[in-house]
Amino acid sequence: MPDVAANLAHIKQSIRDSERKFGLKSDSVKLLAASKGQPVEKILAAINAGQSIFGESYLQEALLKMAAVAELAATKPLEWHFIGPIQSNKTRKIAEHFSWVQSVASMKIADRLNEQRPAHLPPLNICIEVNVDAEATKSGVSLAEAPALVGYCSALPRLSVRGLMAIPKIQTDFAAQRREFHKLFVLCKELRDKGYGLDTLSMGMTEDFIAAIAEGSTMVRIGTGIFGARI
């Protein structure tokens, strides 16, 4: 098994180094461990190494993991984010079990999450997923459509619109990576200027998180860099 604790320490140091390099406040970038497709043993190793924010894309897999780590989570509170495409028949369980949903891409899904969020829980934190490259195979609204969805979701009482999320196409050139992330940064700034209190730019994964931080990311989603290849 990969040395999850050592990998976490390396990624966290890279994040702190990038904050300094690009003039950001220390600890302004959160680390989400993208644990989808990873065994419980690796998640437990990450929790024991101090990681508390995890991202899952498959509902049934996530619920099994939550149950498996529940005893440890009682002493080390965890924050679970749903980061994958959302099917309508999965919204109730997502609304009941997750603190964040980063992949809201339609009014229909937003309505269902709002209606199904339990009253005893705080409003569900959400990010609007934006398809910055207009790739046909990816989820998300277009850059042009995103403002309307942000406005719509902001009026729903059981949702708290925290920001934007994107998964740009894979680029190996650092400058090209930055150009993709810059699109989301500009959109977020425009929305903030209109009065929306967005505080989260969720962008950057193992291959490109440093470029994402350079463009203002406040949350990076790292999977293989922490856990190794998915099973």
C-alpha positions in Angstrom: 0.0 0.0 0.0 1.3 3.5 -0.8 2.6 5.5 2.2 -0.5 7.6 2.5 0.8 9.7 5.4 4.0 10.6 3.5 2.1 11.4 0.3 -0.2 13.7 2.3 2.7 15.5 3.9 4.3 16.0 0.4 1.1 17.4 -1.1 0.4 19.7 1.8 4.0 21.0 1.6 3.5 21.6 -2.1 0.3 23.5 -1.4 2.0 25.7 1.2 5.0 26.3 -1.1 2.6 27.3 -3.9 0.7 29.7 -1.7 3.9 31.5 -0.9 5.1 31.5 -4.5 1.9 33.0 -5.9 1.3 35.5 -3.1 -1.6 33.8 -1.4 -2.4 33.8 2.3 -1.0 30.8 4.2 -3.5 28.0 4.6 -5.9 29.6 2.2 -6.1 26.5 0.0 -7.9 23.5 1.4 -7.0 19.9 0.5 -9.8 17.5 -0.4 -8.7 13.9 -0.6 -10.5 12.4 -3.6 -11.1 9.0 -2.1 -13.4 7.6 -4.8 -12.4 4.1 -5.9 -10.0 3.8 -2.9 -10.3 1.2 -0.2 -11.3 2.0 3.4 -7.8 1.1 4.6 -6.3 4.0 2.7 -9.0 6.4 3.9 -8.3 5.3 7.5 -4.6 5.9 7.0 -5.4 9.4 5.7 -7.6 10.2 8.7 -5.0 9.0 11.1 -2.5 11.3 9.3 -4.8 14.3 9.9 -6.9 14.5 6.8 -10.5 15.4 7.4 -12.0 16.4 4.0 -12.9 13.6 1.5 -14.5 13.5 -1.9 -16.6 10.7 -3.3 -18.3 10.2 -6.7 -20.3 7.0 -6.3 -23.1 7.1 -3.7 -23.3 3.4 -2.6 -19.5 3.1 -2.3 -19.4 6.4 -0.3 -22.2 5.2 2.1 -20.3 2.0 2.9 -17.1 3.9 3.6 -18.9 6.4 5.8 -20.3 3.5 7.9 -16.9 1.8 8.0 -15.1 4.9 9.4 -18.0 6.1 11.6 -16.4 5.1 14.9 -13.2 7.0 14.1 -15.2 9.9 12.7 -16.9 10.3 16.1 -13.6 11.4 17.5 -12.2 13.1 14.4 -15.0 14.9 12.6 -15.0 14.4 8.8 -16.4 16.5 6.0 -17.7 14.5 3.0 -18.1 16.1 -0.4 -20.0 14.6 -3.3 -17.9 15.4 -6.4 -19.3 13.2 -9.2 -22.2 13.5 -11.6 -25.6 13.3 -9.9 -28.5 11.1 -10.9 -32.0 12.2 -9.8 -32.7 9.0 -8.0 -29.6 9.5 -5.8 -30.3 13.1 -4.6 -32.1 12.1 -1.3 -29.2 10.1 0.0 -26.7 12.7 -1.1 -28.7 15.4 0.6 -28.9 13.4 3.8 -25.3 12.2 4.1 -23.0 14.8 2.6 -21.9 18.2 3.8 -21.0 19.5 0.4 -22.1 18.8 -3.2 -19.6 20.2 -5.7 -21.2 18.9 -8.9 -24.6 20.8 -9.1 -25.2 21.4 -12.8 -29.0 21.8 -13.2 -32.0 23.5 -11.6 -33.7 20.1 -11.4 -30.9 18.6 -9.3 -30.7 21.8 -7.2 -34.4 21.6 -6.5 -34.3 18.0 -5.4 -31.3 18.6 -3.1 -33.0 21.6 -1.6 -36.3 19.7 -1.0 -34.6 16.6 0.4 -32.0 18.3 2.7 -33.1 17.2 6.2 -34.5 20.1 8.4 -32.2 19.2 11.3 -29.1 19.7 9.2 -27.6 23.0 8.1 -28.1 24.1 4.5 -26.2 21.9 2.1 -23.0 23.6 0.8 -22.9 23.4 -3.0 -20.6 24.4 -5.9 -21.9 24.9 -9.4 -19.9 22.6 -11.8 -18.8 24.5 -14.8 -17.7 22.8 -18.1 -15.0 25.4 -18.9 -14.0 23.6 -22.1 -17.5 22.8 -23.4 -16.4 19.2 -23.6 -19.3 17.0 -24.7 -18.3 14.1 -22.5 -18.1 16.1 -19.2 -20.8 17.3 -16.8 -21.3 20.9 -15.9 -23.0 24.1 -17.2 -21.3 26.4 -19.7 -19.5 29.5 -18.6 -22.4 31.5 -20.1 -25.1 29.5 -18.2 -23.4 29.4 -14.8 -24.5 32.9 -13.6 -28.2 32.0 -14.0 -27.8 28.7 -12.1 -25.9 30.5 -9.3 -28.7 33.0 -9.0 -31.4 30.3 -9.0 -29.6 28.2 -6.4 -28.9 31.2 -4.2 -32.7 31.6 -3.7 -33.2 28.1 -2.4 -33.3 28.1 1.4 -31.8 24.7 2.1 -28.8 25.3 -0.2 -25.7 27.5 0.5 -24.0 28.4 -2.8 -20.3 28.4 -1.8 -18.6 28.6 -5.2 -17.6 27.0 -8.5 -16.0 23.8 -9.5 -14.4 22.7 -12.7 -12.4 19.8 -14.2 -10.6 21.2 -17.3 -9.2 19.0 -20.0 -5.8 17.5 -19.1 -2.9 19.7 -20.2 0.8 19.0 -19.6 1.9 22.6 -20.3 1.8 24.8 -17.2 0.8 27.9 -19.0 -2.0 26.0 -20.8 -3.2 24.7 -17.5 -3.3 28.2 -16.1 -5.4 29.5 -19.1 -8.1 26.9 -18.4 -8.3 27.7 -14.7 -8.3 31.4 -15.4 -11.6 31.1 -17.1 -13.2 30.0 -13.8 -11.3 32.6 -11.8 -12.7 35.4 -14.1 -16.3 34.0 -13.8 -16.0 33.8 -10.0 -14.8 37.4 -9.8 -17.7 38.6 -12.0 -20.2 36.8 -9.8 -18.6 38.2 -6.6 -18.8 41.7 -8.1 -22.5 41.1 -8.6 -22.9 40.5 -4.9 -22.8 36.7 -4.7 -20.8 35.7 -1.6 -18.7 32.9 -3.2 -15.7 31.9 -1.2 -14.8 28.6 -2.9 -13.0 27.9 -6.2 -12.6 24.1 -6.3 -10.2 23.4 -9.1 -7.0 21.5 -9.5 -6.2 17.8 -9.2 -3.0 15.7 -8.9 -1.7 16.7 -12.4 -2.4 20.4 -12.3 -3.1 21.6 -8.8 -0.1 24.0 -8.7 -1.4 25.8 -11.8 -4.9 25.9 -10.2 -3.4 27.5 -7.1 -1.7 30.1 -9.3 -5.1 31.0 -10.6 -6.8 31.4 -7.3 -8.0 27.9 -6.3 -9.2 27.7 -2.7 -9.7 23.9 -2.8 -7.7 21.3 -4.6 -9.0 17.7 -5.1 -6.1 15.2 -4.9 -6.6 11.5 -5.4 -3.8 9.5 -6.9 -1.2 11.9 -5.5 -2.3 10.7 -2.0 -3.7 7.3 -2.5 -2.0 5.9 -5.6 -4.0 4.4 -8.5 -7.7 3.7 -7.9 -8.8 0.1 -7.5 
